[in-house]
């Protein structure tokens, strides 16, 4: 029983939202995706497609 309680306490952390773009209203982000390893983000806005590093 102690193992079960300890496993719950050490589970995954909470997800915290982080702003990764600062586009103006007229150049809104139309779509996006995060790489499987969580190091990159790709997003599409009115001016093109961008890939950014989000892990440092």
C-alpha distance matrix in Angstrom:
0.0 3.8 5.4 5.2 6.5 8.7 10.0 11.1 12.8 14.6 15.8 19.5 21.8 24.1 27.3 30.4 33.7 36.5 40.2 41.7 45.2 47.8 50.2 52.7 52.8 55.7 53.9 50.6 47.9 48.1 45.1 42.6 39.9 37.5 37.4 34.3 33.7 34.1 37.0 39.9 40.9 43.9 45.6 48.8 51.1 54.8 56.1 54.0 50.9 49.0 46.2 44.6 42.2 39.3 37.2 38.6
3.8 0.0 3.8 5.4 5.2 6.1 8.6 10.1 10.7 12.4 14.4 18.2 20.1 22.6 26.0 28.8 32.4 34.9 38.7 40.2 43.8 46.3 48.9 51.5 51.9 54.8 53.0 49.8 47.1 47.6 44.7 42.0 39.3 36.6 36.5 33.6 32.6 32.8 35.5 38.6 39.8 42.9 44.7 48.1 50.3 54.0 55.1 53.2 50.0 47.8 45.0 43.2 40.5 37.6 35.3 36.4
5.4 3.8 0.0 3.8 5.5 5.1 6.1 8.7 10.0 10.6 12.2 16.0 18.4 21.2 24.3 27.4 30.8 33.3 37.0 38.3 41.8 44.6 47.1 49.9 50.3 53.1 51.0 47.9 45.0 45.4 42.3 39.5 36.7 33.9 33.5 30.5 29.4 30.0 32.7 35.8 37.1 40.2 42.2 45.6 48.0 51.8 52.8 50.6 47.3 45.2 42.3 40.6 37.9 35.1 32.7 34.0
5.2 5.4 3.8 0.0 3.8 5.4 5.1 6.4 8.8 10.1 10.8 14.5 17.0 19.4 22.4 25.6 28.9 31.7 35.3 36.7 40.2 42.9 45.2 47.9 48.1 50.9 48.9 45.7 42.9 43.1 40.1 37.5 34.8 32.3 32.2 29.2 28.5 28.9 31.9 34.7 35.7 38.7 40.4 43.7 46.0 49.7 50.9 48.9 45.7 43.8 41.0 39.5 37.0 34.2 32.1 33.7
6.5 5.2 5.5 3.8 0.0 3.8 5.5 5.3 6.4 8.9 10.2 14.0 15.7 17.9 21.3 24.2 27.6 30.4 34.1 35.8 39.2 41.7 44.2 46.7 46.9 49.9 48.2 44.9 42.3 42.9 40.0 37.5 35.0 32.5 32.7 30.0 29.2 29.0 31.9 34.7 35.6 38.7 40.3 43.6 45.7 49.3 50.6 48.8 45.7 43.7 41.0 39.2 36.8 33.7 31.7 33.1
8.7 6.1 5.1 5.4 3.8 0.0 3.8 5.5 5.2 6.3 8.7 12.4 14.2 16.9 20.3 23.1 26.7 29.1 32.8 34.3 37.9 40.5 43.1 45.8 46.3 49.3 47.3 44.2 41.6 42.3 39.3 36.6 34.0 31.1 31.1 28.4 27.2 27.2 29.8 32.8 34.0 37.3 39.1 42.6 44.7 48.4 49.4 47.5 44.4 42.1 39.3 37.3 34.6 31.6 29.3 30.5
10.0 8.6 6.1 5.1 5.5 3.8 0.0 3.8 5.5 5.3 6.2 9.9 12.5 15.3 18.3 21.4 24.8 27.3 31.0 32.2 35.8 38.6 41.0 43.8 44.2 47.0 45.0 41.8 39.0 39.5 36.4 33.6 30.9 28.1 28.0 25.1 24.1 24.3 27.1 30.1 31.3 34.4 36.3 39.7 42.0 45.8 46.8 44.7 41.5 39.4 36.5 34.8 32.2 29.3 27.2 28.7
11.1 10.1 8.7 6.4 5.3 5.5 3.8 0.0 3.8 5.5 5.3 8.9 10.9 13.0 16.2 19.3 22.7 25.5 29.1 30.7 34.2 36.7 39.1 41.7 41.9 44.8 43.0 39.8 37.1 37.6 34.7 32.2 29.7 27.2 27.6 25.0 24.3 24.0 27.0 29.6 30.4 33.5 35.0 38.3 40.4 44.1 45.3 43.5 40.4 38.4 35.8 34.1 31.8 28.7 27.0 28.6
12.8 10.7 10.0 8.8 6.4 5.2 5.5 3.8 0.0 3.8 5.7 8.9 9.8 12.1 15.7 18.2 21.9 24.4 28.1 29.9 33.4 35.8 38.4 41.0 41.5 44.5 42.7 39.6 37.1 38.0 35.3 32.6 30.3 27.6 28.1 25.8 24.7 24.0 26.7 29.5 30.4 33.6 35.1 38.5 40.5 44.1 45.2 43.5 40.6 38.3 35.7 33.6 31.2 27.9 26.0 27.3
14.6 12.4 10.6 10.1 8.9 6.3 5.3 5.5 3.8 0.0 3.8 6.7 8.2 11.4 14.6 17.3 20.9 23.0 26.8 28.1 31.8 34.4 37.1 39.9 40.6 43.5 41.4 38.5 35.8 36.7 33.8 30.9 28.3 25.3 25.5 23.1 21.6 21.2 23.7 26.8 28.0 31.4 33.2 36.7 38.8 42.6 43.4 41.5 38.4 36.0 33.2 31.1 28.4 25.3 23.1 24.3
15.8 14.4 12.2 10.8 10.2 8.7 6.2 5.3 5.7 3.8 0.0 3.8 6.5 9.4 12.2 15.4 18.7 21.1 24.8 26.1 29.6 32.4 34.8 37.7 38.1 40.9 38.8 35.8 33.0 33.6 30.7 27.8 25.2 22.5 22.7 20.3 19.3 18.9 21.8 24.5 25.5 28.7 30.4 33.8 36.0 39.8 40.8 38.8 35.7 33.5 30.8 29.0 26.6 23.6 21.7 23.4
19.5 18.2 16.0 14.5 14.0 12.4 9.9 8.9 8.9 6.7 3.8 0.0 3.8 6.7 8.9 12.1 15.3 17.6 21.2 22.4 25.9 28.7 31.2 34.1 34.6 37.4 35.2 32.2 29.3 30.1 27.1 24.2 21.7 18.8 19.3 17.1 16.1 15.3 18.2 20.9 21.7 24.9 26.7 30.1 32.3 36.1 37.0 35.1 32.0 29.8 27.1 25.3 23.0 19.9 18.2 20.2
21.8 20.1 18.4 17.0 15.7 14.2 12.5 10.9 9.8 8.2 6.5 3.8 0.0 3.8 6.5 9.1 12.7 14.9 18.7 20.2 23.7 26.3 28.9 31.7 32.4 35.3 33.3 30.4 27.8 29.0 26.3 23.5 21.4 18.6 19.5 18.0 16.8 15.2 17.8 20.3 20.9 24.3 25.7 29.1 31.0 34.7 35.6 34.0 31.1 28.7 26.2 24.1 21.8 18.4 17.0 18.7
24.1 22.6 21.2 19.4 17.9 16.9 15.3 13.0 12.1 11.4 9.4 6.7 3.8 0.0 3.8 6.3 9.8 12.6 16.2 18.2 21.6 23.9 26.4 28.9 29.4 32.4 30.7 27.6 25.3 26.5 24.1 21.6 20.0 17.7 19.4 18.4 17.6 15.4 18.1 20.0 19.9 23.1 24.0 27.2 28.8 32.4 33.6 32.3 29.6 27.4 25.4 23.3 21.5 17.9 17.2 19.2
27.3 26.0 24.3 22.4 21.3 20.3 18.3 16.2 15.7 14.6 12.2 8.9 6.5 3.8 0.0 3.8 6.5 9.4 13.0 14.8 18.0 20.5 22.9 25.6 26.0 28.9 27.1 24.0 21.6 22.8 20.5 17.9 16.5 14.3 16.4 15.9 15.4 12.8 15.4 16.8 16.4 19.5 20.3 23.5 25.0 28.7 29.9 28.5 25.9 23.8 21.9 19.9 18.5 14.9 14.8 17.3
30.4 28.8 27.4 25.6 24.2 23.1 21.4 19.3 18.2 17.3 15.4 12.1 9.1 6.3 3.8 0.0 3.8 6.4 10.0 12.4 15.6 17.7 20.3 22.8 23.5 26.6 24.9 22.1 20.0 21.8 19.9 17.6 16.7 14.8 17.2 17.5 16.9 13.6 15.5 16.6 15.9 19.0 19.4 22.5 23.6 27.1 28.2 27.2 24.9 22.7 21.0 18.7 17.5 13.8 14.1 16.2
33.7 32.4 30.8 28.9 27.6 26.7 24.8 22.7 21.9 20.9 18.7 15.3 12.7 9.8 6.5 3.8 0.0 3.8 6.8 9.4 12.2 14.2 16.7 19.2 19.8 22.9 21.1 18.3 16.3 18.3 16.7 14.6 14.4 13.1 16.1 17.1 16.9 13.4 15.0 15.2 13.7 16.4 16.2 19.1 20.0 23.4 24.7 23.9 21.8 19.7 18.6 16.5 16.0 12.5 13.9 16.2
36.5 34.9 33.3 31.7 30.4 29.1 27.3 25.5 24.4 23.0 21.1 17.6 14.9 12.6 9.4 6.4 3.8 0.0 3.8 6.2 9.3 11.4 14.3 17.1 18.4 21.3 19.3 17.0 15.1 17.7 16.3 14.0 14.1 12.7 15.6 17.2 16.6 12.8 13.4 13.4 12.1 14.8 14.7 17.7 18.3 21.7 22.5 21.8 19.9 17.4 16.3 13.8 13.3 9.8 11.7 13.7
40.2 38.7 37.0 35.3 34.1 32.8 31.0 29.1 28.1 26.8 24.8 21.2 18.7 16.2 13.0 10.0 6.8 3.8 0.0 3.8 5.9 7.7 10.6 13.3 14.9 17.7 15.8 13.7 12.2 15.2 14.5 12.7 13.7 13.2 16.3 18.6 18.3 14.5 14.6 13.6 11.6 13.5 12.8 15.3 15.3 18.5 19.3 19.0 17.5 15.2 14.8 12.6 13.0 10.3 13.1 14.9
41.7 40.2 38.3 36.7 35.8 34.3 32.2 30.7 29.9 28.1 26.1 22.4 20.2 18.2 14.8 12.4 9.4 6.2 3.8 0.0 3.8 7.0 9.6 13.1 15.1 17.3 14.6 13.0 11.0 14.0 13.0 10.9 11.8 11.2 14.0 16.8 16.5 12.8 12.2 10.6 8.5 10.4 10.0 12.8 13.2 16.6 16.7 16.1 14.4 11.7 11.2 8.8 9.7 7.6 11.0 13.0
45.2 43.8 41.8 40.2 39.2 37.9 35.8 34.2 33.4 31.8 29.6 25.9 23.7 21.6 18.0 15.6 12.2 9.3 5.9 3.8 0.0 3.8 5.9 9.5 11.7 13.6 11.0 9.8 8.4 11.9 11.9 10.7 12.7 13.2 16.1 19.3 19.3 15.9 15.1 12.8 10.1 10.7 9.1 10.8 10.3 13.3 13.6 13.5 12.6 10.5 11.2 9.7 11.7 10.7 14.3 16.1
47.8 46.3 44.6 42.9 41.7 40.5 38.6 36.7 35.8 34.4 32.4 28.7 26.3 23.9 20.5 17.7 14.2 11.4 7.7 7.0 3.8 0.0 3.8 6.5 9.4 11.6 9.6 9.2 9.4 13.2 14.2 13.8 16.2 16.9 19.8 23.1 23.1 19.6 18.7 16.4 13.9 14.1 12.0 12.8 11.2 13.3 13.7 14.6 14.7 12.9 14.3 12.9 15.0 14.0 17.5 18.8
50.2 48.9 47.1 45.2 44.2 43.1 41.0 39.1 38.4 37.1 34.8 31.2 28.9 26.4 22.9 20.3 16.7 14.3 10.6 9.6 5.9 3.8 0.0 3.8 6.5 8.1 5.9 6.0 7.1 10.8 12.7 13.2 16.3 17.7 20.7 24.1 24.6 21.3 20.5 17.8 14.8 14.0 11.1 10.9 8.4 9.9 10.7 12.2 13.0 12.2 14.5 14.0 16.8 16.3 20.0 21.6
52.7 51.5 49.9 47.9 46.7 45.8 43.8 41.7 41.0 39.9 37.7 34.1 31.7 28.9 25.6 22.8 19.2 17.1 13.3 13.1 9.5 6.5 3.8 0.0 3.8 5.6 5.4 6.4 9.2 12.4 15.0 16.2 19.5 21.2 24.3 27.7 28.3 25.0 24.3 21.6 18.5 17.5 14.4 13.5 10.3 10.6 11.8 14.3 15.8 15.5 18.1 17.8 20.6 20.0 23.7 25.2
52.8 51.9 50.3 48.1 46.9 46.3 44.2 41.9 41.5 40.6 38.1 34.6 32.4 29.4 26.0 23.5 19.8 18.4 14.9 15.1 11.7 9.4 6.5 3.8 0.0 3.8 5.5 5.4 8.9 11.4 14.5 16.4 19.9 22.1 25.4 28.6 29.6 26.3 26.2 23.4 20.0 18.8 15.3 13.9 10.7 10.6 12.9 15.4 17.0 17.4 20.0 20.1 23.0 22.3 25.9 27.8
55.7 54.8 53.1 50.9 49.9 49.3 47.0 44.8 44.5 43.5 40.9 37.4 35.3 32.4 28.9 26.6 22.9 21.3 17.7 17.3 13.6 11.6 8.1 5.6 3.8 0.0 3.8 5.8 9.5 11.3 14.8 17.1 20.8 23.3 26.4 29.7 31.0 27.9 27.5 24.4 21.0 19.1 15.5 13.4 9.7 8.3 10.6 13.6 15.9 17.0 20.1 20.8 24.0 23.9 27.7 29.5
53.9 53.0 51.0 48.9 48.2 47.3 45.0 43.0 42.7 41.4 38.8 35.2 33.3 30.7 27.1 24.9 21.1 19.3 15.8 14.6 11.0 9.6 5.9 5.4 5.5 3.8 0.0 3.8 6.7 8.9 12.1 14.0 17.7 20.1 23.0 26.4 27.6 24.7 24.1 20.9 17.5 15.5 12.0 9.9 6.2 5.4 7.4 10.1 12.2 13.1 16.4 17.2 20.5 20.7 24.5 26.4
50.6 49.8 47.9 45.7 44.9 44.2 41.8 39.8 39.6 38.5 35.8 32.2 30.4 27.6 24.0 22.1 18.3 17.0 13.7 13.0 9.8 9.2 6.0 6.4 5.4 5.8 3.8 0.0 3.8 6.2 9.3 11.4 15.1 17.7 20.9 24.1 25.5 22.5 22.5 19.4 15.8 14.0 10.3 8.7 5.7 6.7 9.5 11.1 12.2 13.0 15.8 16.5 19.6 19.3 23.1 25.4
47.9 47.1 45.0 42.9 42.3 41.6 39.0 37.1 37.1 35.8 33.0 29.3 27.8 25.3 21.6 20.0 16.3 15.1 12.2 11.0 8.4 9.4 7.1 9.2 8.9 9.5 6.7 3.8 0.0 3.8 5.8 7.6 11.3 14.0 17.2 20.4 21.9 19.1 19.2 16.0 12.3 10.5 6.8 5.8 4.4 7.3 9.7 9.8 9.8 10.4 12.8 13.8 16.8 16.5 20.2 22.8
48.1 47.6 45.4 43.1 42.9 42.3 39.5 37.6 38.0 36.7 33.6 30.1 29.0 26.5 22.8 21.8 18.3 17.7 15.2 14.0 11.9 13.2 10.8 12.4 11.4 11.3 8.9 6.2 3.8 0.0 3.8 7.2 10.9 14.2 17.2 20.2 22.3 19.9 20.4 17.1 13.4 11.0 7.4 5.5 5.3 7.6 10.5 10.1 9.9 11.6 13.9 15.7 18.7 18.7 22.2 25.1
45.1 44.7 42.3 40.1 40.0 39.3 36.4 34.7 35.3 33.8 30.7 27.1 26.3 24.1 20.5 19.9 16.7 16.3 14.5 13.0 11.9 14.2 12.7 15.0 14.5 14.8 12.1 9.3 5.8 3.8 0.0 3.8 7.2 10.8 13.7 16.5 18.8 16.6 17.4 14.3 10.7 8.4 5.6 5.3 7.3 10.4 12.5 11.0 9.4 10.7 12.0 13.9 16.6 16.4 19.7 23.0
42.6 42.0 39.5 37.5 37.5 36.6 33.6 32.2 32.6 30.9 27.8 24.2 23.5 21.6 17.9 17.6 14.6 14.0 12.7 10.9 10.7 13.8 13.2 16.2 16.4 17.1 14.0 11.4 7.6 7.2 3.8 0.0 3.8 7.1 10.1 13.0 15.1 12.9 13.7 10.7 7.1 5.4 4.0 6.3 9.1 12.7 14.0 11.9 9.3 9.3 9.6 11.0 13.3 13.1 16.2 19.5
39.9 39.3 36.7 34.8 35.0 34.0 30.9 29.7 30.3 28.3 25.2 21.7 21.4 20.0 16.5 16.7 14.4 14.1 13.7 11.8 12.7 16.2 16.3 19.5 19.9 20.8 17.7 15.1 11.3 10.9 7.2 3.8 0.0 3.8 6.6 9.3 11.6 9.8 11.1 8.5 5.7 5.3 6.4 9.4 12.6 16.2 17.0 14.4 11.2 10.6 9.5 10.7 12.1 11.8 14.3 17.9
37.5 36.6 33.9 32.3 32.5 31.1 28.1 27.2 27.6 25.3 22.5 18.8 18.6 17.7 14.3 14.8 13.1 12.7 13.2 11.2 13.2 16.9 17.7 21.2 22.1 23.3 20.1 17.7 14.0 14.2 10.8 7.1 3.8 0.0 3.8 6.5 8.1 6.0 7.7 5.9 4.5 6.5 8.8 12.3 15.4 19.1 19.5 16.9 13.5 11.8 9.6 9.8 10.0 9.2 11.0 14.8
37.4 36.5 33.5 32.2 32.7 31.1 28.0 27.6 28.1 25.5 22.7 19.3 19.5 19.4 16.4 17.2 16.1 15.6 16.3 14.0 16.1 19.8 20.7 24.3 25.4 26.4 23.0 20.9 17.2 17.2 13.7 10.1 6.6 3.8 0.0 3.8 5.5 5.1 6.4 5.4 6.2 8.0 11.2 14.5 17.9 21.5 21.4 18.4 14.7 12.9 9.9 10.3 9.8 10.0 10.8 14.4
34.3 33.6 30.5 29.2 30.0 28.4 25.1 25.0 25.8 23.1 20.3 17.1 18.0 18.4 15.9 17.5 17.1 17.2 18.6 16.8 19.3 23.1 24.1 27.7 28.6 29.7 26.4 24.1 20.4 20.2 16.5 13.0 9.3 6.5 3.8 0.0 3.8 5.5 8.0 8.5 9.8 11.7 14.7 18.0 21.4 25.0 25.1 22.0 18.3 16.7 13.7 13.9 12.8 12.4 12.3 15.7
33.7 32.6 29.4 28.5 29.2 27.2 24.1 24.3 24.7 21.6 19.3 16.1 16.8 17.6 15.4 16.9 16.9 16.6 18.3 16.5 19.3 23.1 24.6 28.3 29.6 31.0 27.6 25.5 21.9 22.3 18.8 15.1 11.6 8.1 5.5 3.8 0.0 3.8 5.6 7.8 10.3 12.9 16.2 19.8 22.9 26.6 26.3 23.4 19.7 17.5 14.0 13.3 11.2 10.7 9.5 12.7
34.1 32.8 30.0 28.9 29.0 27.2 24.3 24.0 24.0 21.2 18.9 15.3 15.2 15.4 12.8 13.6 13.4 12.8 14.5 12.8 15.9 19.6 21.3 25.0 26.3 27.9 24.7 22.5 19.1 19.9 16.6 12.9 9.8 6.0 5.1 5.5 3.8 0.0 3.8 5.8 7.7 11.0 14.0 17.7 20.5 24.2 24.2 21.6 18.1 15.6 12.4 11.1 9.1 7.6 7.1 10.8
37.0 35.5 32.7 31.9 31.9 29.8 27.1 27.0 26.7 23.7 21.8 18.2 17.8 18.1 15.4 15.5 15.0 13.4 14.6 12.2 15.1 18.7 20.5 24.3 26.2 27.5 24.1 22.5 19.2 20.4 17.4 13.7 11.1 7.7 6.4 8.0 5.6 3.8 0.0 3.8 7.1 10.4 13.7 17.3 20.0 23.6 23.0 20.4 16.9 13.9 10.4 8.5 5.8 5.4 4.7 8.1
39.9 38.6 35.8 34.7 34.7 32.8 30.1 29.6 29.5 26.8 24.5 20.9 20.3 20.0 16.8 16.6 15.2 13.4 13.6 10.6 12.8 16.4 17.8 21.6 23.4 24.4 20.9 19.4 16.0 17.1 14.3 10.7 8.5 5.9 5.4 8.5 7.8 5.8 3.8 0.0 3.8 6.7 10.1 13.7 16.4 20.0 19.3 16.6 13.1 10.2 6.7 5.6 4.5 5.4 7.0 10.2
40.9 39.8 37.1 35.7 35.6 34.0 31.3 30.4 30.4 28.0 25.5 21.7 20.9 19.9 16.4 15.9 13.7 12.1 11.6 8.5 10.1 13.9 14.8 18.5 20.0 21.0 17.5 15.8 12.3 13.4 10.7 7.1 5.7 4.5 6.2 9.8 10.3 7.7 7.1 3.8 0.0 3.8 6.6 10.3 13.0 16.7 16.4 13.9 10.6 8.1 5.6 5.3 6.5 6.6 9.5 12.8
43.9 42.9 40.2 38.7 38.7 37.3 34.4 33.5 33.6 31.4 28.7 24.9 24.3 23.1 19.5 19.0 16.4 14.8 13.5 10.4 10.7 14.1 14.0 17.5 18.8 19.1 15.5 14.0 10.5 11.0 8.4 5.4 5.3 6.5 8.0 11.7 12.9 11.0 10.4 6.7 3.8 0.0 3.8 7.1 10.2 13.7 13.5 10.6 7.1 5.5 4.3 6.4 9.0 10.1 13.1 16.1
45.6 44.7 42.2 40.4 40.3 39.1 36.3 35.0 35.1 33.2 30.4 26.7 25.7 24.0 20.3 19.4 16.2 14.7 12.8 10.0 9.1 12.0 11.1 14.4 15.3 15.5 12.0 10.3 6.8 7.4 5.6 4.0 6.4 8.8 11.2 14.7 16.2 14.0 13.7 10.1 6.6 3.8 0.0 3.8 6.7 10.4 10.8 8.5 5.9 5.5 6.6 8.5 11.6 12.2 15.7 18.6
48.8 48.1 45.6 43.7 43.6 42.6 39.7 38.3 38.5 36.7 33.8 30.1 29.1 27.2 23.5 22.5 19.1 17.7 15.3 12.8 10.8 12.8 10.9 13.5 13.9 13.4 9.9 8.7 5.8 5.5 5.3 6.3 9.4 12.3 14.5 18.0 19.8 17.7 17.3 13.7 10.3 7.1 3.8 0.0 3.8 7.0 7.8 5.8 4.5 6.4 9.1 11.5 14.9 15.8 19.3 22.1
51.1 50.3 48.0 46.0 45.7 44.7 42.0 40.4 40.5 38.8 36.0 32.3 31.0 28.8 25.0 23.6 20.0 18.3 15.3 13.2 10.3 11.2 8.4 10.3 10.7 9.7 6.2 5.7 4.4 5.3 7.3 9.1 12.6 15.4 17.9 21.4 22.9 20.5 20.0 16.4 13.0 10.2 6.7 3.8 0.0 3.8 5.5 5.6 6.6 8.3 11.6 13.4 16.9 17.6 21.3 23.7
54.8 54.0 51.8 49.7 49.3 48.4 45.8 44.1 44.1 42.6 39.8 36.1 34.7 32.4 28.7 27.1 23.4 21.7 18.5 16.6 13.3 13.3 9.9 10.6 10.6 8.3 5.4 6.7 7.3 7.6 10.4 12.7 16.2 19.1 21.5 25.0 26.6 24.2 23.6 20.0 16.7 13.7 10.4 7.0 3.8 0.0 3.8 5.9 8.6 11.0 14.6 16.6 20.2 21.1 24.9 27.1
56.1 55.1 52.8 50.9 50.6 49.4 46.8 45.3 45.2 43.4 40.8 37.0 35.6 33.6 29.9 28.2 24.7 22.5 19.3 16.7 13.6 13.7 10.7 11.8 12.9 10.6 7.4 9.5 9.7 10.5 12.5 14.0 17.0 19.5 21.4 25.1 26.3 24.2 23.0 19.3 16.4 13.5 10.8 7.8 5.5 3.8 0.0 3.8 7.3 9.4 13.2 15.2 19.0 20.4 24.1 26.0
54.0 53.2 50.6 48.9 48.8 47.5 44.7 43.5 43.5 41.5 38.8 35.1 34.0 32.3 28.5 27.2 23.9 21.8 19.0 16.1 13.5 14.6 12.2 14.3 15.4 13.6 10.1 11.1 9.8 10.1 11.0 11.9 14.4 16.9 18.4 22.0 23.4 21.6 20.4 16.6 13.9 10.6 8.5 5.8 5.6 5.9 3.8 0.0 3.8 6.6 10.3 13.0 16.7 18.6 22.0 24.1
50.9 50.0 47.3 45.7 45.7 44.4 41.5 40.4 40.6 38.4 35.7 32.0 31.1 29.6 25.9 24.9 21.8 19.9 17.5 14.4 12.6 14.7 13.0 15.8 17.0 15.9 12.2 12.2 9.8 9.9 9.4 9.3 11.2 13.5 14.7 18.3 19.7 18.1 16.9 13.1 10.6 7.1 5.9 4.5 6.6 8.6 7.3 3.8 0.0 3.8 7.0 10.2 13.8 15.8 19.1 21.4
49.0 47.8 45.2 43.8 43.7 42.1 39.4 38.4 38.3 36.0 33.5 29.8 28.7 27.4 23.8 22.7 19.7 17.4 15.2 11.7 10.5 12.9 12.2 15.5 17.4 17.0 13.1 13.0 10.4 11.6 10.7 9.3 10.6 11.8 12.9 16.7 17.5 15.6 13.9 10.2 8.1 5.5 5.5 6.4 8.3 11.0 9.4 6.6 3.8 0.0 3.8 6.5 10.2 12.3 15.6 17.7
46.2 45.0 42.3 41.0 41.0 39.3 36.5 35.8 35.7 33.2 30.8 27.1 26.2 25.4 21.9 21.0 18.6 16.3 14.8 11.2 11.2 14.3 14.5 18.1 20.0 20.1 16.4 15.8 12.8 13.9 12.0 9.6 9.5 9.6 9.9 13.7 14.0 12.4 10.4 6.7 5.6 4.3 6.6 9.1 11.6 14.6 13.2 10.3 7.0 3.8 0.0 3.8 7.0 9.5 12.4 14.7
44.6 43.2 40.6 39.5 39.2 37.3 34.8 34.1 33.6 31.1 29.0 25.3 24.1 23.3 19.9 18.7 16.5 13.8 12.6 8.8 9.7 12.9 14.0 17.8 20.1 20.8 17.2 16.5 13.8 15.7 13.9 11.0 10.7 9.8 10.3 13.9 13.3 11.1 8.5 5.6 5.3 6.4 8.5 11.5 13.4 16.6 15.2 13.0 10.2 6.5 3.8 0.0 3.8 6.2 9.3 11.2
42.2 40.5 37.9 37.0 36.8 34.6 32.2 31.8 31.2 28.4 26.6 23.0 21.8 21.5 18.5 17.5 16.0 13.3 13.0 9.7 11.7 15.0 16.8 20.6 23.0 24.0 20.5 19.6 16.8 18.7 16.6 13.3 12.1 10.0 9.8 12.8 11.2 9.1 5.8 4.5 6.5 9.0 11.6 14.9 16.9 20.2 19.0 16.7 13.8 10.2 7.0 3.8 0.0 3.8 5.8 7.7
39.3 37.6 35.1 34.2 33.7 31.6 29.3 28.7 27.9 25.3 23.6 19.9 18.4 17.9 14.9 13.8 12.5 9.8 10.3 7.6 10.7 14.0 16.3 20.0 22.3 23.9 20.7 19.3 16.5 18.7 16.4 13.1 11.8 9.2 10.0 12.4 10.7 7.6 5.4 5.4 6.6 10.1 12.2 15.8 17.6 21.1 20.4 18.6 15.8 12.3 9.5 6.2 3.8 0.0 3.8 6.5
37.2 35.3 32.7 32.1 31.7 29.3 27.2 27.0 26.0 23.1 21.7 18.2 17.0 17.2 14.8 14.1 13.9 11.7 13.1 11.0 14.3 17.5 20.0 23.7 25.9 27.7 24.5 23.1 20.2 22.2 19.7 16.2 14.3 11.0 10.8 12.3 9.5 7.1 4.7 7.0 9.5 13.1 15.7 19.3 21.3 24.9 24.1 22.0 19.1 15.6 12.4 9.3 5.8 3.8 0.0 3.8
38.6 36.4 34.0 33.7 33.1 30.5 28.7 28.6 27.3 24.3 23.4 20.2 18.7 19.2 17.3 16.2 16.2 13.7 14.9 13.0 16.1 18.8 21.6 25.2 27.8 29.5 26.4 25.4 22.8 25.1 23.0 19.5 17.9 14.8 14.4 15.7 12.7 10.8 8.1 10.2 12.8 16.1 18.6 22.1 23.7 27.1 26.0 24.1 21.4 17.7 14.7 11.2 7.7 6.5 3.8 0.0
